[in-house]
Amino acid sequence: MTGDVAARRGSRGREQRSLFGVPERFMRPRLVLLACVAVLVGFGALMVFSASSVSALNSTGDAAYYLWRQLGFVAIGTVIAAFLAWCDYHVWVRTFLMPIWVLTLALLAAVIVLGTDNGMGATRWINLGFFDLQPSEFAKITIIFTAANVAESYYERGTIDFTHFITLLGVGVGLPLLLIVVQPDKGTTMVCGLTLVVMGYLAGVPKRYLFLFLGVAAVGFLAISLKDDYSRARFLTMFDPWADPYGNGWQLIQGFYAFGSGGLLGVGIGFSRQKYSYLPMAHNDFIFAVIGEECGLLGTLGVLAGFLLFLWAGLEIARHAPDLAGRLVAAGCTSIVLVQLFLNVLGVIGFFPLSGKPIPFVSYGGSSIIASLMLVGLIMSVSLHSSLPETAHDRERRSLRAVDGAERPAERPARSGLRVVEGGRSAGGAPRGRVSESGGRRRIDLGPSATERLRGRDQGPRTRR
């Protein structure tokens, strides 16, 4: 008995423990999330400077050109993320979802009409003069909002039936994805598709529908990858980059050389050889190869470990979210970061076709870093607007009153809740319970337990046959 009581007290102590006045279950993942993001962004800025210094010096005369731009984008993203964290996420998921969705569609349509390919073979950007905006990066957030809203309406609030559920998903999520595919941007489409599978699983979508969606998506991916020369070349290069070592396979082969040169501990930050115009997009899509060369295998594993901690923190925040919309927003924003990371890493090491997606928080890119920090702000919004649900025990605990045994209250309301009375006597002066002496201690028998009172003294445990 003593061990059980101690275990229960220890369990309650762990549940009630707090950090900075906030329950530990909320504050711990919140702090881990912020620490991971801060370290990844800081390390990313360092690697952007190292990987881009040679090309920046040749093209602009300033070796830190891309670093200053990246820090400016980080500052903008941090301000937006802080605003999103301060706002209640329900505002975006429910109140302003339609304006956000319409604006996203307008930007994606503008890419088709006014967009530029920046020499990359796909039209994904809108040139604003000082900044190339990539709307598909922000469309990922809109897709998460839309999916969370539709899933909440069907699975939690029950305001729509299954037919409307499928229709709203097809229009609200399918239309933005269609405009992204047209660019073409298969990388963003795959990232969003896998994130929707994670959100669907957490929402309770039957697994057979999720597997059916994955099967259809895989067939569609193969069809799109083989439909034109550009996409087909990127897809087939994965199998044998040395078939065209000075053409389509050049970037992947140079990435292999970078990993091979780095070994276990790397050649040291700033001492990469591949960044000297050998490895294209060294500070963007292929920054993971530069990390492997300069920081070695341990450096790449450290980056992956940082993202795994980010995953743990995000899913913990999702687990303690107050409603389904919060769980899906936090889980969606977390999983989309990890899916994009592994899509990039698998492409760089030759296990998957190159997608052109940067590593969140680490690679250079204005739209990428701002959108990634916005995702963090939304996860923080779910955490900051989560609270422990009030239970019947909480309400009873608030009604407890300590009353001195020598004094009696002047009046007692009809149902005033529980009272702790020191002195052990009821209003009539009779002892409350039987008092006995045992081993020098006073024991008070308060009568039968709750289980005995419910069963009755002449009944045993009930079993189902």
Phi, psi and omega per residue, in radians:
M1 nan -0.782 -3.113
T2 -1.068 -0.705 3.121
G3 -1.129 -0.685 3.126
D4 -1.130 -0.743 3.128
V5 -1.086 -0.758 3.135
A6 -1.115 -0.685 3.118
A7 -1.119 -0.726 3.129
R8 -1.140 -0.704 3.108
R9 -1.123 -0.697 3.112
G10 -1.125 -0.668 3.119
S11 -1.139 -0.758 3.112
R12 -1.124 -0.630 3.133
G13 -1.120 -0.699 3.119
R14 -1.168 -0.668 -3.122
E15 -1.176 -0.608 -3.042
Q16 -1.603 -0.074 -3.126
R17 -1.093 2.522 -3.086
S18 -2.321 2.746 3.048
L19 -2.182 2.114 -3.127
F20 0.987 0.627 3.097
G21 1.387 0.105 -3.140
V22 -2.042 2.424 3.098
P23 -0.883 2.412 -3.030
E24 -1.027 -0.603 -3.106
R25 -1.093 -0.425 3.083
F26 -1.617 -0.754 -2.995
M27 -1.325 -0.663 -3.076
R28 -1.060 -0.940 3.106
P29 -1.113 -0.508 3.107
R30 -1.114 -0.799 -3.141
L31 -1.185 -0.699 3.123
V32 -1.101 -0.738 3.126
L33 -1.044 -0.865 -3.116
L34 -1.118 -0.692 3.137
A35 -1.139 -0.755 3.124
C36 -1.068 -0.796 -3.121
V37 -1.117 -0.749 -3.130
A38 -1.084 -0.769 -3.134
V39 -1.169 -0.760 -3.122
L40 -1.142 -0.730 3.128
V41 -1.156 -0.755 3.116
G42 -1.107 -0.796 3.106
F43 -1.141 -0.644 3.102
G44 -1.095 -0.728 3.110
A45 -1.081 -0.711 3.106
L46 -1.088 -0.770 -3.113
M47 -1.271 -0.551 3.054
V48 -1.092 -0.743 3.124
F49 -1.114 -0.775 -3.118
S50 -1.152 -0.773 -3.055
A51 -1.300 -0.453 -3.033
S52 -1.827 -0.081 -2.994
S53 -1.066 -0.707 -3.090
V54 -1.209 -0.868 -3.127
S55 -1.155 -0.627 3.114
A56 -1.165 -0.695 3.125
L57 -1.135 -0.669 3.139
N58 -1.229 -0.655 -3.027
S59 -1.608 -0.528 -3.056
T60 -2.132 -0.280 -3.078
G61 1.462 0.010 3.134
D62 -2.191 1.953 -3.095
A63 -1.114 -0.436 -3.101
A64 -1.719 0.307 -3.070
Y65 -1.004 -0.899 -3.103
Y66 -1.239 -0.508 3.090
L67 -1.111 -0.826 -3.123
W68 -1.102 -0.691 3.099
R69 -1.143 -0.727 3.126
Q70 -1.100 -0.731 3.115
L71 -1.134 -0.616 3.065
G72 -1.133 -0.739 3.087
F73 -1.127 -0.645 3.092
V74 -1.098 -0.732 3.131
A75 -1.094 -0.774 3.125
I76 -1.110 -0.795 -3.141
G77 -1.110 -0.623 3.136
T78 -1.154 -0.723 3.114
V79 -1.105 -0.783 3.133
I80 -1.133 -0.709 3.135
A81 -1.110 -0.706 3.110
A82 -1.111 -0.678 3.095
F83 -1.143 -0.752 3.124
L84 -1.136 -0.642 3.107
A85 -1.164 -0.626 -3.136
W86 -1.234 -0.636 -3.130
C87 -1.331 2.608 3.045
D88 -1.251 2.237 -3.082
Y89 -1.078 -0.375 3.101
H90 -1.082 -0.456 3.128
V91 -1.067 -0.721 -3.092
W92 -1.441 -0.612 -3.084
V93 -1.323 -0.529 -3.056
R94 -2.026 -1.043 -2.943
T95 -1.192 -0.906 -3.029
F96 -1.831 0.343 -3.096
L97 -1.118 -0.771 -3.095
M98 -1.105 -0.831 3.075
P99 -1.054 -0.680 3.114
I100 -1.110 -0.737 -3.118
W101 -1.143 -0.751 3.136
V102 -1.133 -0.747 3.114
L103 -1.086 -0.713 3.113
T104 -1.087 -0.774 3.122
L105 -1.087 -0.696 3.139
A106 -1.116 -0.734 3.129
L107 -1.174 -0.705 3.114
L108 -1.149 -0.645 3.083
A109 -1.209 -0.618 3.120
A110 -1.134 -0.531 3.099
V111 -1.070 -0.718 -3.117
I112 -1.145 -0.623 -3.068
V113 -1.551 -0.785 -3.003
L114 -1.955 0.001 -2.979
G115 -1.281 2.897 3.095
T116 -2.249 2.697 -3.123
D117 -1.702 -0.120 -3.141
N118 0.927 0.499 3.126
G119 1.281 0.285 -3.077
M120 -1.738 -0.097 3.111
G121 1.577 -0.008 3.129
A122 -2.511 2.430 -3.108
T123 -1.545 1.800 -3.051
R124 -2.279 -0.111 -2.991
W125 -2.147 2.699 2.981
I126 -2.030 2.084 -3.088
N127 -1.360 1.986 3.104
L128 -1.734 0.162 -3.134
G129 1.627 -1.170 -3.124
F130 -1.604 -0.114 -2.974
F131 -2.836 2.364 3.067
D132 -1.664 1.893 -3.104
L133 -1.450 2.296 3.076
Q134 -1.963 1.657 -3.037
P135 -1.060 -0.490 -3.108
S136 -1.103 -0.471 3.097
E137 -1.124 -0.670 -3.132
F138 -1.490 -0.391 3.080
A139 -1.126 -0.466 3.091
K140 -1.026 -0.686 -3.141
I141 -1.177 -0.752 3.120
T142 -1.060 -0.698 3.129
I143 -1.120 -0.687 3.088
I144 -1.114 -0.786 3.104
F145 -1.010 -0.835 -3.069
T146 -1.117 -0.810 -3.141
A147 -1.095 -0.702 3.130
A148 -1.136 -0.717 -3.137
N149 -1.135 -0.805 -3.114
V150 -1.156 -0.742 3.136
A151 -1.124 -0.703 3.110
E152 -1.130 -0.718 -3.133
S153 -1.085 -0.598 -3.085
Y154 -1.561 -0.831 -2.982
Y155 -1.531 -0.491 -3.070
E156 -1.906 -0.910 -3.102
R157 -1.480 -0.440 3.108
G158 1.173 0.556 -3.096
T159 -1.561 -0.151 3.108
I160 -2.311 2.726 3.083
D161 -1.640 -3.126 -3.033
F162 -1.139 -0.640 3.130
T163 -1.085 -0.801 3.100
H164 -1.156 -0.590 3.111
F165 -1.040 -0.869 -3.139
I166 -1.160 -0.684 -3.126
T167 -1.120 -0.804 -3.126
L168 -1.150 -0.656 3.076
L169 -1.145 -0.738 -3.124
G170 -1.084 -0.679 -3.133
V171 -1.469 -0.894 -3.036
G172 -1.175 -0.617 -3.134
V173 -1.796 -0.692 -3.064
G174 -1.176 -0.646 -3.099
L175 -1.166 -0.841 3.051
P176 -1.042 -0.692 3.121
L177 -1.117 -0.649 3.111
L178 -1.091 -0.762 3.115
L179 -1.155 -0.522 3.089
I180 -1.259 -0.697 3.130
V181 -1.116 -0.617 -3.090
V182 -1.137 -0.420 -3.011
Q183 -1.016 -0.797 -0.069
P184 -1.604 2.587 3.093
D185 -2.388 1.393 -3.103
K186 -1.181 -0.543 -3.121
G187 -1.073 -0.888 3.118
T188 -1.112 -0.651 3.116
T189 -1.085 -0.757 3.114
M190 -1.150 -0.723 3.135
V191 -1.059 -0.812 -3.136
C192 -1.160 -0.713 -3.122
G193 -1.084 -0.805 3.123
L194 -1.175 -0.600 3.081
T195 -1.152 -0.674 3.092
L196 -1.108 -0.609 3.083
V197 -1.114 -0.760 3.103
V198 -1.080 -0.800 3.137
M199 -1.123 -0.695 3.113
G200 -1.113 -0.699 3.106
Y201 -1.086 -0.773 -3.132
L202 -1.215 -0.519 3.140
A203 -1.337 -0.375 3.140
G204 1.871 0.286 3.088
V205 -1.128 2.335 3.132
P206 -0.946 2.454 -3.050
K207 -1.098 -0.538 -3.124
R208 -1.113 -0.596 3.086
Y209 -1.233 -0.637 3.127
L210 -1.167 -0.740 3.104
F211 -1.162 -0.630 3.085
L212 -1.119 -0.739 3.107
F213 -1.079 -0.766 3.132
L214 -1.107 -0.691 3.121
G215 -1.127 -0.795 3.115
V216 -1.120 -0.704 3.140
A217 -1.127 -0.683 3.132
A218 -1.124 -0.746 3.105
V219 -1.117 -0.754 3.109
G220 -1.100 -0.668 3.114
F221 -1.097 -0.770 3.113
L222 -1.102 -0.711 -3.135
A223 -1.114 -0.759 -3.135
I224 -1.212 -0.639 -3.095
S225 -1.188 -0.404 -3.082
L226 -1.904 0.114 -3.002
K227 -1.412 -0.459 -3.134
D228 -2.382 2.923 -3.043
D229 -1.110 -0.722 -3.098
Y230 -1.095 -0.862 -3.110
S231 -1.199 -0.676 -3.119
R232 -1.139 -0.685 -3.141
A233 -1.133 -0.743 3.131
R234 -1.143 -0.583 -3.121
F235 -1.292 -0.800 -3.069
L236 -1.319 -0.420 3.131
T237 -1.054 -0.529 -3.129
M238 -1.006 -0.626 -3.048
F239 -1.374 -0.587 -3.115
D240 -2.705 1.426 -3.127
P241 -1.144 -0.413 -3.122
W242 -1.335 -0.096 3.048
A243 -1.182 -0.439 3.095
D244 -2.464 1.207 -2.979
P245 -1.179 -0.387 -3.140
Y246 -1.850 0.135 3.122
G247 -2.186 -1.927 -3.060
N248 -1.137 -0.465 -3.120
G249 -1.560 -0.054 -3.042
W250 -1.036 -0.889 -3.060
Q251 -1.089 -0.771 -3.117
L252 -1.155 -0.704 3.133
I253 -1.133 -0.740 3.117
Q254 -1.123 -0.566 3.044
G255 -1.142 -0.682 3.078
F256 -1.088 -0.725 3.113
Y257 -1.071 -0.662 3.139
A258 -1.116 -0.814 3.116
F259 -1.096 -0.710 3.140
G260 -1.139 -0.626 3.141
S261 -1.247 -0.512 -3.071
G262 -1.282 -0.617 -3.139
G263 1.085 -2.480 -3.070
L264 -1.428 -0.782 -3.030
L265 -1.909 -0.160 3.109
G266 1.502 2.955 3.136
V267 -1.586 -0.074 -3.134
G268 1.854 2.490 -3.118
I269 -1.137 2.232 -3.124
G270 1.682 -0.134 -3.042
F271 -1.898 0.367 3.099
S272 -1.151 2.473 3.061
R273 -1.683 -0.522 -3.076
Q274 -1.188 -0.405 -3.136
K275 -1.274 -0.164 3.119
Y276 -1.408 1.094 3.053
S277 1.149 0.180 3.057
Y278 -1.497 -0.750 -3.055
L279 -1.765 1.901 3.106
P280 -1.158 2.590 3.104
M281 0.941 0.748 -3.086
A282 -1.142 -0.506 -3.106
H283 -1.651 0.027 -3.086
N284 -2.142 -1.735 -3.063
D285 -1.070 -0.619 -3.028
F286 -1.871 0.496 3.127
I287 -1.183 -0.433 3.110
F288 -1.138 -0.574 3.083
A289 -1.182 -0.672 3.093
V290 -1.157 -0.675 3.070
I291 -1.066 -0.744 3.111
G292 -1.110 -0.603 -3.141
E293 -1.316 -0.774 -3.042
E294 -1.489 -0.545 -3.099
C295 -1.946 -0.103 3.071
G296 1.312 -3.031 3.127
L297 -1.042 -0.680 -3.139
L298 -1.107 -0.634 3.113
G299 -1.155 -0.754 3.125
T300 -1.154 -0.706 3.094
L301 -1.141 -0.589 3.081
G302 -1.123 -0.701 3.088
V303 -1.099 -0.793 3.124
L304 -1.097 -0.672 3.110
A305 -1.107 -0.680 3.090
G306 -1.070 -0.719 3.114
F307 -1.230 -0.566 3.077
L308 -1.171 -0.652 3.034
L309 -1.114 -0.698 3.057
F310 -1.035 -0.737 3.108
L311 -1.068 -0.798 3.140
W312 -1.052 -0.816 -3.106
A313 -1.107 -0.766 -3.132
G314 -1.113 -0.721 3.137
L315 -1.249 -0.553 3.044
E316 -1.131 -0.711 3.089
I317 -1.121 -0.712 3.102
A318 -1.115 -0.670 -3.108
R319 -1.119 -0.574 -3.117
H320 -1.742 0.234 3.117
A321 -1.155 2.625 -3.043
P322 -1.324 -0.313 -3.105
D323 -2.649 3.076 -3.094
L324 -1.127 -0.678 3.128
A325 -1.055 -0.753 3.116
G326 -1.125 -0.734 3.120
R327 -1.085 -0.728 -3.102
L328 -1.269 -0.655 3.110
V329 -1.129 -0.839 -3.124
A330 -1.138 -0.792 -3.139
A331 -1.181 -0.674 3.125
G332 -1.144 -0.791 3.133
C333 -1.146 -0.597 3.115
T334 -1.257 -0.853 -3.066
S335 -1.186 -0.552 -3.113
I336 -1.186 -0.537 3.068
V337 -1.185 -0.781 -3.114
L338 -1.217 -0.678 3.116
V339 -1.081 -0.748 -3.138
Q340 -1.164 -0.663 3.097
L341 -1.032 -0.923 -3.060
F342 -1.228 -0.483 3.048
L343 -1.130 -0.710 3.093
N344 -1.181 -0.843 -3.077
V345 -1.101 -0.780 3.136
L346 -1.117 -0.576 3.078
G347 -1.221 -0.717 -3.096
V348 -1.184 -0.609 -3.140
I349 -1.576 0.051 3.010
G350 1.498 0.298 3.127
F351 -1.665 -0.093 -3.103
F352 -2.700 2.650 3.113
P353 -1.024 2.542 3.115
L354 -1.104 2.288 -3.058
S355 -1.844 -0.319 -3.081
G356 1.384 0.132 3.129
K357 -1.546 2.295 3.113
P358 -1.363 2.936 3.048
I359 -1.426 2.170 3.135
P360 -1.006 2.443 3.080
F361 1.293 -0.354 -2.981
V362 -1.915 -0.849 -3.087
S363 -1.245 2.738 3.062
Y364 -1.305 2.505 3.076
G365 2.669 2.180 -3.101
G366 -1.142 -0.921 -3.116
S367 -1.099 -0.666 -3.098
S368 -1.146 -0.861 -3.062
I369 -1.239 -0.635 3.117
I370 -1.173 -0.800 3.135
A371 -1.123 -0.665 3.134
S372 -1.132 -0.732 3.114
L373 -1.213 -0.542 3.042
M374 -1.113 -0.668 3.068
L375 -1.067 -0.712 3.097
V376 -1.112 -0.723 3.108
G377 -1.058 -0.654 3.126
L378 -1.226 -0.686 3.060
I379 -1.077 -0.738 3.115
M380 -1.137 -0.598 3.097
S381 -1.082 -0.735 3.095
V382 -1.093 -0.733 -3.137
S383 -1.156 -0.789 -3.086
L384 -1.204 -0.434 -3.127
H385 -1.830 0.355 3.025
S386 -1.719 2.565 3.123
S387 -2.587 2.744 3.098
L388 -1.220 2.257 3.118
P389 -1.171 2.442 3.122
E390 -1.309 2.333 3.133
T391 -1.958 3.020 3.089
A392 -1.079 -0.579 3.129
H393 -1.152 -0.659 3.092
D394 -1.091 -0.748 3.140
R395 -1.154 -0.693 3.094
E396 -1.157 -0.665 -3.130
R397 -1.112 -0.640 3.114
R398 -1.180 -0.429 -3.106
S399 -1.496 -0.082 3.132
L400 -1.178 2.393 3.086
R401 -2.340 2.377 3.082
A402 -1.607 2.152 -3.099
V403 -2.138 2.235 3.139
D404 -1.155 2.440 -3.090
G405 -1.124 -0.445 -3.105
A406 -1.405 -0.237 -3.100
E407 -2.078 2.610 3.073
R408 -2.139 2.441 3.123
P409 -1.115 2.539 -3.127
A410 -1.095 -0.734 3.130
E411 -2.382 2.684 3.070
R412 -2.254 2.051 3.117
P413 -1.061 2.853 -3.070
A414 -1.009 -0.787 3.125
R415 -2.318 1.461 -3.057
S416 -1.635 0.062 3.125
G417 1.589 -2.899 -3.102
L418 -1.461 2.570 3.071
R419 -2.267 2.438 3.012
V420 -1.741 2.021 -3.046
V421 -1.887 2.072 3.080
E422 -1.440 2.245 -3.099
G423 2.023 -0.392 2.983
G424 1.209 0.546 3.091
R425 -2.192 2.506 3.138
S426 -1.430 -3.068 -3.093
A427 -1.086 -0.534 -3.130
G428 -1.489 -0.005 3.105
G429 1.572 -0.114 3.138
A430 -1.392 2.571 3.128
P431 -1.058 2.489 3.085
R432 -1.630 1.730 -3.110
G433 1.622 2.915 -3.134
R434 -1.587 2.303 -3.119
V435 -1.844 2.276 3.110
S436 -2.377 2.724 3.114
E437 -1.764 2.298 3.117
S438 -2.581 2.001 3.103
G439 1.091 0.575 3.141
G440 1.412 0.070 -3.139
R441 -2.041 2.567 3.082
R442 -1.575 2.241 3.120
R443 -2.026 2.336 -3.129
I444 -1.939 2.087 3.098
D445 -1.574 1.947 -3.090
L446 -1.581 0.196 3.081
G447 1.709 -2.942 -3.088
P448 -1.122 2.673 3.120
S449 -1.260 2.991 -3.137
A450 -1.086 -0.662 3.139
T451 -1.125 -0.746 3.134
E452 -1.154 -0.649 3.133
R453 -1.156 -0.632 -3.138
L454 -1.266 -0.685 -3.109
R455 -1.356 -0.637 -2.938
G456 1.637 2.681 -3.017
R457 -1.251 -0.428 -3.063
D458 -1.711 0.225 -3.107
Q459 -2.060 2.457 3.056
G460 -1.674 -3.047 3.108
P461 -1.131 2.465 3.134
R462 -1.604 2.388 3.100
T463 -2.148 2.626 3.126
R464 -1.630 2.257 3.141
R465 -1.757 nan nan
